[in-house]
Amino acid sequence: MKAAESFEISMASRVEIDEDSDTNKGSMWVLDQKLDQPMDEEAGRLRNMYREKKFSALLLMRLAFQSLGVVFGDLGTSPLYVFYNTFPHGISDPEDVVGALSLIIYSLTLIPLLKYVFVVCRANDSGQGGTFALYSLLCRHANVKTIPNQHRTDEELTTYSRSTFHEQSYAAKTKKWLEGHASRKNALLLLVLVGTCMVIGDGILTPAISVLSAAGGIKVSSPGMKNDYVILVAVVILVGLFSVQHYGTDKVGWLFAPIVLLWFLLIGGIGIFNIWKHDSSVLRAFSPVYIYRYFKRNGRDGWTSLGGIMLSITGTEALFADLAHFPVSAVQIAFTTVVFPCLLLAYSGQAAYLMKYHDEKTVLQAFYLSIPEKIYWPVFIVATLAAIVASQATISATFSIIKQALALGCFPRVKVVHTSKKFLGQIYIPDINWILMILCIAVTAGFKNQSQIGNAYGTAVVVVMLATTLLMTLIMILVWRCHWILVLIFTGLSLVVECTYFSAVLFKVDQGGWVPLVIAAAFLLIMYVWHYGTLKRYEFEMHSKVSMAWLLGLGPSLGLVRVPGIGLVYTELASGVPHIFSHFITNLPAIHSVVVFVCVKYLPVYTVPEEERFLVKRIGPKSFHMFRCVARYGYKDLHKKDDDFEKKLFDNLFMFVRLESMMEGCSDSDEYSIYGQQTERSREGLINNNGNTIGSTADLTISSVDSIVPAKSPLHANNTTSSSSQLSMQNEIDELEFLNNCRDAGVVHILGNTIVRARRDSRFYKKIAVDYIYAFLRKVCREHSVIFNVPHESLLNVGQIFYV
């Protein structure tokens, strides 16, 4: 029999055995039969699930159609308010309309089309977009994660894709520079948090400006109506929109794509009609010469009007954040064949109308006034529905990015609810929903006009774009390994355009642009303080973990009375014994017969497949009855009322015992020897470096210091004696019976409650951040026991104070 040099028990694959061999079918062959079928095919299928597949033309067109309702709603409603925000005081020279249209055309071409649809969207993380998805990609290619809870075994996940590069390459030098100092890692995290906070600001401002602009159509048909009534209608729609969020979009989501498609066809058709009826000469705006003439003619006023022009590309970042599971090719088809042409026609049609009618009142409602009278009310209804769809897409993107921040330790623990059994990405966060609603209504009722909201909206959008550009520069170097000239071209062009827009919105900070800055600053403070507290708690656990030698020195009884039952000790450590355990056993006279250290950690991957979620190992000799279980999740995975988490944990524990016993049945073979009952002296990891894997049908990966390594003579294999097999089987039955009896006796969940306090000699701002802000967030956020769904009668909290 021919076998691999060494292996571990795992779900990923099986031991490499030459099945053509008809002789020497010893214990390893028996083990292979017990494990049933090889898992190579399944492992390959799992890995390929997360790569972009080749779709048939028909399916690709269907996905492109569906992407309209999810990805492009926000971008598609921009024609409602762009021209008014560009010319809030009316148009003095009709030629300015041509210059503004030229700016809109080339803004749409450079940013949404070239930058996002054809470049940035390809940087998705297994279909997920947004700033945190880019950050996760970077964390997998460079050691830039500020909480170092990652281990080399995590890199073996099928969803943990990464590329390697030569040590002397530009990518390797950039990686070394990023990893060289903690301040660079913190700066990168701060950049991601700023982008995230601005996306949250988007979630507030998009519903406000979209719904208010759509509701403004009522005033066009009734000029005498007061503006307060329009605001009231908009507020009612917003309250209704946020109130139904807990139902999710699963049941009505199928309506989104037809609504948005009808919207694009309507604005495109109206654009063609207006070009034909009013002034076809606006098409000369496709020449960039008119941009130069526009700035030359208007000077500083032309420059500040860029804040309104930029609203034509709002929704571009939402396009990337809402990418979901649509293939990039489907998004590209939808944008190039429907969205882009219809937007160009819509803006050109409005420009043609404004060439003829350009007083201030006309500019205020340019979109609705340019609609033919016979189809006015149908278009008004579709516009309102399109605004609701656009708002819904932005709200969903906000929920999604907060969930990602929560998983990576950058947001307080809040309740996350799945709204769909089919799609894991559809979630609802009640606390955030009501905060968004209150802020959105406050912005709508407080400003009362589109202009100031537009100024605020533009500020939020341009800051997110700048953050994405800087992150994409690192992605192109570390992940795509592009030539430095390509990186320079992409970064240079993006920064020139976006910094130009940024300089324009700075002039409007006092005209509403301060709103997203204040909102972002508040969320940034919350997220950074929470992350700082989380990092310090983790560092405390790492530095104060108990020596394994000390634990083993206590003997199998741990110096205490071992009472029937199982104690699940929750810890953030994936290796070593947490300090709370030593605190527990030094203050109480008894401990459970079986102790399992449970670590739930999130990795910088989209998802961890169920069959690779758990890592199980034994701590110390068998007589100690101590185990470790690491449950790994991706940033989109969720403990969705995980009542069966405990059951899955015990299923994997029992499977570990069975497989471990089966491995011991091979210990008399000359080819293999089991080095069992080794302690965690290195504390470096969960899986031996030299291991290949064996498949099983359970959702389990077993990682143990009990590793199987080749002995000195790998040429001959002896059959395992029946007596050793029987002994191994009996030991397995005894331990499984013992574990079952302990489980029946009762399970207690032991959670550590580490209170962080600032030292007396700390600076005042540190005391405010730790003793007040972080303490308040800890008080109002969800407890670990609620997240893990631990019943109160089985909960035991162990408290300790840590000074930073």
C-alpha positions in Angstrom: 0.0 0.0 0.0 1.3 3.4 -0.9 0.3 6.4 1.3 1.1 10.0 1.7 3.9 10.8 4.1 1.7 12.2 6.8 -1.9 13.3 7.3 -4.5 14.8 9.6 -8.2 14.1 10.0 -10.1 16.7 8.1 -13.1 17.3 5.8 -11.1 18.7 2.9 -9.7 15.6 1.3 -8.6 12.0 2.1 -5.3 10.2 2.6 -3.7 9.4 -0.7 -3.9 5.6 -1.0 -3.2 3.6 -4.1 -6.4 1.6 -4.4 -5.0 -0.5 -7.2 -2.9 -2.3 -4.8 -4.3 -5.8 -4.0 -1.8 -6.7 -1.3 -0.9 -5.4 2.1 -4.4 -4.2 2.9 -3.7 -3.5 6.5 -5.2 -1.2 9.1 -4.9 1.9 6.9 -7.0 0.3 4.2 -9.5 -0.6 6.8 -9.5 2.9 8.0 -10.1 4.2 4.5 -13.0 1.9 4.1 -14.5 3.1 7.4 -14.2 6.7 6.3 -16.3 5.5 3.3 -15.9 7.7 0.2 -13.0 10.0 -0.8 -13.8 13.7 -0.5 -11.6 15.0 -3.3 -14.5 15.6 -5.6 -16.5 17.4 -2.9 -13.6 19.5 -1.9 -13.1 20.6 -5.5 -16.8 21.3 -5.8 -16.7 23.5 -2.6 -13.7 25.5 -3.9 -15.3 26.0 -7.3 -18.5 27.3 -5.7 -16.8 30.5 -4.8 -15.2 31.1 -8.2 -17.1 33.0 -10.9 -18.8 30.5 -13.0 -19.4 30.5 -16.8 -23.1 31.2 -17.4 -25.2 30.4 -20.5 -26.2 33.5 -22.5 -29.8 33.1 -21.5 -29.0 32.9 -17.8 -26.6 35.8 -18.1 -29.3 38.0 -19.6 -31.7 37.0 -16.8 -29.2 37.9 -14.2 -28.5 41.2 -15.9 -32.2 41.9 -15.8 -32.4 41.0 -12.1 -29.3 43.2 -11.3 -31.2 46.3 -12.5 -33.5 46.2 -9.4 -30.7 45.6 -6.9 -27.6 47.4 -8.2 -28.7 50.4 -10.3 -31.7 51.9 -8.5 -29.8 54.6 -6.8 -27.8 55.6 -9.9 -31.0 55.6 -12.0 -32.9 58.2 -9.8 -30.2 60.9 -10.1 -31.9 62.6 -13.1 -34.6 63.7 -10.6 -32.3 66.3 -9.0 -29.0 66.9 -10.8 -29.8 70.0 -12.9 -31.5 71.8 -10.0 -28.5 71.2 -7.8 -26.2 72.3 -10.6 -28.1 75.6 -11.3 -29.9 76.4 -8.0 -30.3 80.1 -9.0 -31.3 79.5 -12.6 -29.5 79.6 -15.9 -28.1 82.9 -17.2 -26.6 81.5 -20.4 -28.1 78.5 -22.4 -24.5 77.5 -23.4 -24.0 76.6 -19.7 -26.5 73.8 -20.1 -24.3 72.3 -22.9 -21.2 72.6 -20.7 -23.0 71.0 -17.7 -24.3 68.2 -19.9 -20.7 67.6 -21.2 -19.5 67.3 -17.6 -22.3 64.8 -16.8 -21.5 62.7 -19.9 -17.8 62.4 -19.1 -18.4 61.9 -15.4 -20.7 59.0 -16.1 -18.1 57.6 -18.6 -15.0 57.9 -16.3 -16.4 57.0 -12.9 -19.3 54.5 -13.1 -18.5 53.0 -16.5 -14.7 52.7 -16.7 -13.7 52.8 -13.0 -16.4 50.9 -11.3 -18.1 48.6 -13.8 -15.0 47.5 -15.6 -12.3 47.7 -12.8 -13.6 48.0 -9.2 -16.4 45.4 -9.6 -13.7 42.8 -10.4 -12.2 43.3 -7.0 -15.2 41.7 -5.3 -14.7 39.2 -2.6 -16.7 36.1 -3.7 -19.4 38.4 -5.0 -19.3 40.9 -2.1 -18.5 44.5 -2.7 -17.8 47.5 -0.5 -14.9 48.9 1.5 -14.9 46.0 4.0 -14.8 43.5 1.2 -11.7 45.2 -0.2 -10.2 45.2 3.3 -10.9 41.5 3.7 -9.0 40.8 0.4 -6.0 42.9 1.7 -6.1 41.0 5.1 -5.7 37.7 3.2 -2.7 38.9 1.2 -0.9 40.9 3.9 -0.8 40.7 7.7 -2.6 44.0 8.2 -5.5 42.8 10.4 -5.2 44.6 13.7 -6.7 41.8 15.8 -4.2 38.9 15.3 -6.6 36.0 15.8 -5.8 34.4 12.5 -3.9 31.2 12.1 -2.2 29.5 9.2 -4.7 26.7 9.2 -7.4 29.2 8.3 -5.6 29.7 5.0 -6.6 26.1 4.0 -10.3 27.0 3.8 -11.8 26.6 0.3 -13.0 30.2 0.5 -9.6 31.6 1.6 -8.2 32.5 -1.9 -5.0 34.3 -2.0 -2.1 34.8 -4.4 1.6 34.5 -3.8 4.4 36.7 -5.2 8.2 36.7 -5.5 10.1 38.2 -2.6 11.8 40.8 -4.7 8.6 41.9 -6.5 7.0 45.3 -6.0 4.0 43.6 -4.3 6.3 41.9 -1.8 8.0 45.2 -1.0 4.6 46.9 -0.5 3.4 44.0 1.7 6.5 44.4 3.8 6.0 48.1 4.1 2.4 47.7 5.2 3.3 45.1 7.8 6.3 47.0 9.0 4.6 49.3 11.5 1.4 49.2 13.5 0.6 52.8 12.6 0.2 51.8 8.9 -2.2 49.0 9.8 -4.2 51.5 11.9 -4.2 54.0 9.1 -5.5 51.4 6.7 -8.3 50.5 9.1 -9.1 54.1 9.7 -9.5 54.6 5.9 -11.9 51.7 5.7 -13.9 53.0 8.7 -14.2 56.4 7.1 -15.5 54.9 3.9 -17.9 52.7 5.9 -19.2 55.7 7.8 -19.8 57.6 4.6 -21.8 54.6 3.2 -23.9 54.8 6.4 -24.4 58.5 5.6 -25.5 57.4 2.1 -28.1 55.2 3.8 -29.5 58.3 5.4 -29.3 60.8 2.5 -30.3 58.6 -0.4 -33.9 58.0 0.8 -34.2 61.6 1.8 -33.2 63.2 -1.5 -34.7 60.4 -3.7 -38.2 60.3 -2.0 -38.3 64.1 -1.6 -37.4 64.7 -5.3 -40.0 62.1 -6.4 -42.7 63.6 -4.1 -41.9 67.0 -5.5 -43.8 66.0 -8.7 -47.1 66.7 -6.8 -46.2 70.4 -6.7 -45.7 70.6 -10.4 -49.4 69.7 -11.1 -50.6 71.9 -8.3 -48.3 75.0 -8.2 -50.2 76.6 -5.3 -49.4 73.7 -3.0 -47.2 74.6 0.0 -43.8 72.9 0.2 -44.7 71.7 3.7 -47.3 69.3 2.1 -44.6 67.8 -0.2 -42.3 67.3 2.9 -45.2 65.6 4.7 -45.8 63.2 1.8 -42.1 62.4 1.7 -42.0 61.8 5.5 -45.0 59.4 5.3 -43.3 57.4 2.5 -40.1 57.3 4.5 -41.8 56.1 7.7 -43.6 53.4 5.7 -40.4 52.4 4.0 -38.4 51.9 7.2 -41.4 50.3 9.0 -41.6 47.4 6.6 -37.9 46.6 6.6 -38.3 43.7 9.0 -40.3 41.9 6.4 -37.3 41.9 4.1 -37.4 42.1 0.3 -37.7 38.4 -0.4 -41.4 38.6 -1.2 -41.5 41.8 -3.2 -37.9 41.7 -4.5 -39.1 40.3 -7.8 -40.9 43.6 -8.5 -37.7 45.7 -8.2 -36.2 44.7 -11.6 -39.3 45.4 -13.7 -39.9 48.7 -11.9 -36.3 49.9 -12.5 -36.3 48.6 -16.1 -39.6 50.5 -16.8 -38.1 53.6 -15.2 -35.0 53.5 -17.4 -37.0 52.9 -20.5 -39.3 55.8 -19.6 -36.6 58.3 -18.9 -34.7 57.2 -22.0 -37.8 57.5 -24.2 -38.7 60.9 -22.7 -35.1 62.0 -23.4 -35.4 61.1 -27.0 -38.7 63.0 -27.3 -37.3 66.1 -25.7 -34.2 66.1 -27.9 -36.4 65.8 -31.0 -38.9 68.4 -29.9 -36.8 71.1 -28.2 -33.1 71.3 -29.3 -31.1 68.5 -30.8 -28.0 70.7 -30.8 -27.3 69.6 -27.2 -25.7 66.5 -28.6 -22.6 68.6 -29.3 -22.0 68.2 -25.5 -20.2 64.9 -26.4 -17.3 67.1 -27.4 -15.1 67.8 -24.2 -14.3 71.2 -25.7 -17.5 72.5 -24.0 -16.2 71.6 -20.6 -13.3 73.9 -21.1 -15.6 76.7 -22.3 -17.9 76.2 -19.4 -15.1 76.7 -16.8 -13.7 79.6 -18.7 -17.0 81.4 -18.9 -18.1 80.8 -15.3 -14.9 80.7 -13.2 -15.4 79.9 -9.6 -19.2 79.5 -10.0 -18.6 76.9 -12.6 -16.2 75.1 -10.3 -18.6 75.1 -7.3 -21.4 73.8 -9.6 -19.4 70.6 -9.8 -21.0 69.7 -6.5 -24.3 69.4 -8.4 -22.8 67.7 -11.4 -21.3 65.0 -9.1 -24.8 64.0 -8.1 -25.1 62.3 -11.5 -22.7 59.6 -10.3 -24.2 59.1 -6.9 -25.2 55.5 -6.4 -21.9 54.4 -8.0 -20.5 53.2 -4.7 -23.9 51.6 -3.9 -23.5 49.8 -7.3 -20.3 48.1 -5.9 -21.6 47.6 -2.3 -24.9 45.9 -3.7 -23.0 43.7 -6.1 -24.2 40.6 -4.0 -24.0 37.4 -6.0 -24.5 38.8 -9.5 -21.6 37.9 -11.8 -19.6 40.9 -12.9 -20.4 40.1 -16.6 -24.1 40.5 -15.8 -23.6 43.9 -14.2 -21.5 45.0 -17.1 -24.2 43.9 -19.6 -27.0 45.7 -17.7 -25.0 48.9 -17.4 -23.7 49.1 -20.9 -26.9 48.1 -22.7 -29.6 49.7 -20.5 -28.4 52.0 -17.7 -25.7 54.0 -19.4 -27.6 54.8 -22.7 -30.8 55.6 -20.9 -29.1 58.0 -18.4 -27.3 59.8 -21.3 -30.6 60.2 -23.1 -32.4 61.3 -20.0 -29.8 64.0 -19.2 -29.6 65.1 -22.9 -33.4 65.4 -23.0 -33.5 67.6 -19.9 -30.7 69.7 -21.3 -32.6 70.2 -24.5 -35.7 71.3 -22.6 -33.6 73.7 -20.4 -32.0 75.2 -23.6 -35.5 76.5 -24.4 -36.9 77.1 -20.8 -34.2 78.1 -18.4 -35.8 80.3 -15.6 -35.2 79.4 -12.0 -38.7 77.8 -11.5 -38.2 75.6 -14.5 -34.8 74.4 -13.4 -36.3 73.5 -10.0 -38.6 70.9 -11.5 -36.7 70.3 -14.8 -37.4 66.5 -14.8 -41.2 66.7 -14.2 -41.8 69.7 -16.5 -40.0 68.0 -19.4 -42.5 65.1 -19.2 -45.2 65.0 -21.9 -48.5 65.9 -20.3 -50.3 62.7 -21.4 -48.0 60.4 -19.5 -47.3 62.7 -16.5 -49.0 60.7 -13.8 -47.8 57.3 -14.9 -44.3 58.6 -14.9 -44.8 60.2 -11.4 -46.0 56.9 -10.0 -43.0 55.0 -11.5 -40.6 57.7 -10.3 -41.9 57.3 -6.7 -41.6 53.5 -6.9 -38.1 53.9 -8.4 -37.1 56.2 -5.6 -38.4 53.6 -3.0 -36.4 50.9 -4.8 -33.3 53.0 -4.8 -33.7 53.8 -1.1 -34.3 50.1 -0.3 -31.1 49.2 -2.1 -29.1 51.7 -0.1 -30.6 50.7 3.2 -29.8 47.0 2.5 -26.2 48.0 1.6 -26.0 49.8 5.0 -27.2 46.8 6.9 -24.7 44.6 5.0 -21.7 46.8 5.6 -22.5 47.1 9.3 -22.8 43.3 9.5 -19.3 43.1 8.0 -17.9 45.7 10.5 -19.6 43.8 13.3 -17.9 40.5 12.3 -14.5 42.1 12.1 -14.8 43.6 15.5 -15.4 47.2 14.4 -19.0 47.7 15.5 -20.9 47.1 18.8 -22.8 43.9 19.0 -26.3 44.5 17.6 -29.2 42.2 16.7 -29.0 40.9 13.2 -32.0 39.1 11.7 -32.3 37.1 8.5 -35.3 38.1 6.5 -35.0 35.3 3.9 -34.5 31.6 4.1 -33.1 31.5 0.5 -30.6 34.3 0.6 -28.2 34.7 3.5 -27.3 38.2 2.4 -30.8 39.6 3.1 -30.6 40.9 6.7 -32.3 43.4 8.9 -30.8 45.2 11.9 -33.6 46.7 14.0 -31.5 49.2 16.0 -29.8 50.6 12.9 -33.0 50.7 11.0 -34.7 53.1 13.5 -31.6 55.2 13.8 -31.5 55.6 10.0 -35.2 56.5 9.9 -34.9 59.2 12.6 -31.9 60.8 11.0 -33.4 60.5 7.5 -36.7 62.2 8.6 -34.6 64.9 10.5 -32.6 65.6 7.3 -35.8 65.8 5.1 -37.8 68.0 7.5 -34.8 70.0 8.6 -33.5 71.1 5.2 -36.8 71.2 3.4 -35.2 71.5 -0.1 -33.2 69.3 -2.4 -30.3 71.7 -2.8 -28.9 71.4 0.8 -29.6 67.7 0.9 -27.8 67.4 -2.5 -24.7 69.2 -1.0 -24.6 66.8 1.9 -25.1 63.8 -0.4 -22.3 64.9 -2.7 -19.8 65.2 0.2 -20.6 61.6 1.4 -20.3 60.1 -2.1 -16.9 61.7 -3.0 -15.3 60.7 0.3 -16.3 57.0 -0.3 -14.9 57.2 -3.8 -11.6 58.5 -2.6 -11.4 55.7 0.0 -12.2 53.1 -2.6 -9.5 54.5 -5.0 -6.8 54.2 -2.3 -7.9 50.7 -1.4 -8.0 49.7 -5.0 -4.4 50.9 -5.4 -3.3 48.3 -2.8 -5.6 45.6 -4.4 -4.0 46.1 -7.8 -0.5 45.8 -6.3 -1.0 43.0 -3.7 -3.9 40.9 -5.1 -3.8 41.5 -8.9 -0.1 42.1 -9.1 -0.5 44.7 -11.8 2.4 46.5 -13.4 3.2 49.7 -11.5 2.5 51.8 -14.7 -1.1 50.5 -14.8 -1.5 51.2 -11.0 -0.2 54.7 -11.5 -2.6 55.4 -14.5 -5.6 54.1 -12.6 -4.8 55.9 -9.3 -3.7 59.1 -11.0 -6.8 59.4 -13.2 -9.2 58.5 -10.4 -7.6 60.9 -7.9 -7.6 63.8 -10.5 -11.3 63.5 -11.1 -12.4 62.7 -7.5 -10.1 65.4 -5.9 -11.6 67.9 -8.4 -15.1 67.0 -7.2 -13.9 67.0 -3.6 -12.5 70.5 -3.9 -15.9 71.6 -5.2 -18.0 70.1 -2.4 -15.7 71.8 0.2 -17.2 75.1 -0.9 -20.6 73.8 0.1 -19.7 72.5 3.6 -21.6 75.4 5.2 -24.6 74.8 2.8 -25.5 71.3 4.0 -22.2 69.5 3.3 -21.5 69.4 7.1 -24.3 66.9 7.7 -22.5 63.7 6.4 -19.3 64.9 8.1 -21.0 65.1 11.5 -22.8 61.7 11.0 -19.6 60.1 9.8 -17.6 61.5 12.7 -20.2 60.2 15.2 -20.2 56.7 13.7 -16.4 56.8 13.3 -15.9 57.6 17.0 -18.2 54.7 18.0 -16.5 52.2 15.6 -13.0 53.2 16.5 -13.5 53.2 20.2 -15.2 49.8 20.1 -12.4 48.4 18.0 -9.8 49.8 20.4 -11.6 48.2 23.4 -12.0 44.9 21.5 -8.3 44.9 20.6 -7.2 45.6 24.2 -9.4 42.9 25.6 -7.9 40.4 23.1 -4.3 41.5 23.9 -5.1 41.1 27.6 -6.4 37.5 27.0 -3.3 36.7 24.9 -0.8 38.0 27.5 -2.5 36.6 30.5 -3.3 33.1 29.2 -2.4 30.2 31.5 0.7 28.1 31.1 -0.2 24.6 29.9 2.6 23.2 32.1 0.8 24.7 35.2 -2.5 23.2 34.1 -1.0 19.8 33.5 0.8 20.0 36.8 -2.6 20.1 38.6 -3.2 16.5 37.5 -6.4 15.0 35.9 -8.6 16.4 38.7 -7.1 19.9 38.2 -6.8 20.0 42.0 -10.6 20.2 42.3 -13.6 18.0 42.5 -14.7 16.9 39.0 -18.5 16.9 39.1 -20.7 15.3 36.4 -21.5 17.6 33.5 -19.8 19.5 30.6 -18.5 23.0 31.0 -18.3 25.1 27.8 -15.7 27.9 28.4 -16.1 30.6 25.8 -12.9 32.5 24.9 -11.5 34.6 22.1 -8.3 32.6 22.1 -7.8 29.9 19.5 -4.9 28.5 21.4 -3.8 28.4 25.1 -6.0 28.4 28.2 -7.8 31.7 29.0 -7.2 33.6 32.2 -10.8 33.4 33.1 -10.4 29.6 33.5 -7.6 29.9 36.1 -9.7 32.7 37.8 -12.6 30.2 37.8 -10.8 27.2 39.2 -9.0 29.2 41.9 -12.2 30.6 43.3 -14.5 27.6 43.1 -13.9 24.2 44.6 -15.3 22.1 41.7 -15.1 21.9 37.9 -17.1 19.8 35.4 -15.9 16.3 34.4 -15.5 17.5 30.8 -14.2 21.0 29.8 -14.5 22.3 26.3 -12.9 25.7 25.4 -15.0 27.2 22.7 -13.6 30.0 20.5 -16.0 31.6 17.9 -14.0 33.8 15.5 -14.6 35.6 12.3 -12.2 35.4 9.4 -11.6 37.9 6.5 -13.6 35.7 4.1 -17.1 36.0 2.8 -18.3 32.7 4.3 -16.9 29.5 5.9 -18.6 26.3 4.5 -20.5 24.3 7.2 -18.3 21.3 6.6 -15.2 23.3 7.4 -16.6 25.4 10.2 -15.4 23.4 13.3 -11.8 22.6 14.4 -11.6 20.2 17.3 -8.6 19.0 19.3 -7.8 17.4 22.6 -5.9 19.3 25.4 -3.6 17.2 27.5 -3.9 13.5 28.2 -7.2 11.7 27.8 -7.7 11.5 31.5 -8.1 15.3 31.7 -11.2 15.2 29.5 -10.4 18.6 28.1 -11.0 19.7 24.5 -10.9 22.8 22.3 -13.4 23.7 19.6 -12.9 26.6 17.3 -16.0 27.7 15.3 -15.0 29.8 12.3 -17.3 32.2 10.5 -17.1 34.5 7.5 -18.2 38.2 7.7 -21.5 37.3 6.0 -22.2 34.3 8.2 -24.6 34.7 11.0 -25.7 32.9 14.2 -29.2 32.9 12.9 -30.9 32.0 16.2 -28.5 29.1 16.2 -30.4 26.8 18.5 -28.4 23.8 17.1 -25.0 25.4 17.7 -24.5 23.4 20.9 -25.7 20.2 19.1 -23.3 20.8 16.2 -20.5 21.3 18.7 -21.2 18.0 20.4 -21.6 16.2 17.2 -18.2 17.3 16.1 -16.7 16.5 19.5 -18.1 12.9 19.3 -16.9 12.5 15.8 -13.4 13.6 16.9 -13.4 10.9 19.6 -14.4 8.3 17.0 -11.8 9.2 14.4 -9.1 9.6 17.0 -9.9 6.1 18.2 -9.7 4.8 14.7 -6.3 6.4 14.3 -5.1 4.7 17.4 -6.1 1.4 15.8 -3.3 2.0 13.3 -0.6 2.6 16.0 1.0 -0.8 15.7 1.8 -0.4 12.0 5.4 -0.2 11.1 4.6 2.5 8.5 2.8 4.9 10.9 3.1 5.7 14.6 0.9 8.0 16.6 2.6 10.6 18.8 -0.3 11.0 21.1 -1.1 13.0 24.2 1.4 15.9 23.4 0.8 19.1 25.2 0.4 22.6 23.6 4.0 23.6 24.3 4.4 25.7 21.2 0.8 27.2 21.4 1.3 28.0 17.7 -1.6 26.2 16.1 -4.3 23.8 15.8 -3.0 21.6 13.0 0.4 20.0 12.4 2.3 21.5 9.5 3.0 18.3 7.8 -0.6 17.0 7.5 -2.6 16.0 4.6 -6.3 15.3 5.2 -8.8 12.5 5.5 -12.4 13.0 4.6 -15.5 12.1 6.6 -19.2 12.7 6.3 -19.4 14.9 9.3 -19.2 18.7 9.4 -15.8 18.5 11.0 -12.2 19.3 10.7 -10.1 17.7 13.4 -6.9 19.4 14.3 -4.7 17.9 16.9 -1.2 17.8 18.2 -1.8 14.0 18.1 -0.3 13.9 14.6 0.5 11.0 12.4 3.9 11.1 11.0 6.0 8.6 9.0 8.3 6.3 11.0 11.8 5.4 10.0 10.8 2.5 7.8 8.0 3.3 5.3 8.6 0.4 3.1 6.6 -2.3 4.9 3.2 -2.3 6.7 2.0 -4.8 9.2 -1.6 -5.7 9.9 -3.0 -4.4 13.1 -3.7 -7.1 15.6 -7.3 -7.8 16.5 -6.6 -7.3 20.1 -5.4 -3.7 19.6 -8.4 -3.0 17.4 -10.7 -4.3 20.0 -9.0 -2.3 22.7 -9.2 0.8 20.7 -12.9 0.2 20.0 -13.6 -0.4 23.6 -11.8 2.8 24.6 -13.9 4.7 22.1 -17.1 3.2 23.4 -16.1 4.0 27.0 -15.2 7.6 26.2 -18.3 8.2 24.1 -20.5 6.8 26.9 -18.7 9.0 29.4 -19.3 12.1 27.3 -23.0 11.3 26.7 -23.5 10.7 30.5 -21.8 14.1 31.2 -24.0 15.8 28.6 -27.1 14.3 30.2 -25.9 15.5 33.6 -26.0 19.1 32.3 -24.2 21.6 30.2 -23.0 24.9 31.7 -21.9 27.8 29.5 -19.0 29.8 31.2 -18.5 33.3 29.8 -15.9 35.8 30.7 -17.0 39.3 31.4 -13.8 41.4 31.1 -14.4 45.0 32.2 -11.9 47.5 30.7 -10.9 50.5 32.6 -8.3 53.3 31.9 -5.4 53.6 34.3 -5.4 56.6 36.7 -2.4 58.1 35.0 -4.0 57.9 31.5 -4.6 61.0 29.4 -8.1 62.5 29.7 -9.2 61.6 26.2 -8.3 58.0 26.9 -10.3 58.0 30.1 -13.3 59.5 28.2 -13.0 56.9 25.4 -12.6 53.9 27.7 -14.4 54.7 30.9 -17.4 56.4 29.3 -17.8 55.8 25.6 -16.7 52.2 25.5 -18.3 51.4 28.8 -21.6 52.8 27.6 -21.4 50.9 24.3 -20.7 47.6 26.3 -23.7 48.4 28.4 -26.2 49.0 25.6 -25.0 46.3 23.1 -26.0 42.7 23.1 -24.5 40.3 25.6 -22.5 37.3 24.3 -25.0 35.0 26.0 -27.8 36.4 23.8 -25.7 36.0 20.6 -24.8 32.4 21.5 -28.5 31.8 22.5 -27.4 30.5 26.0 -30.3 29.8 28.3 -30.0 31.8 31.6 -30.3 28.8 33.8 -27.2 27.3 32.1 -25.1 30.6 32.2 -22.2 31.3 34.5 -20.4 34.7 34.1 -16.8 35.1 35.3 -15.9 38.7 35.8 -12.5 40.4 35.9 -11.2 44.0 35.5 -8.4 45.0 33.1 -6.7 48.3 33.1 -5.3 49.8 29.9 
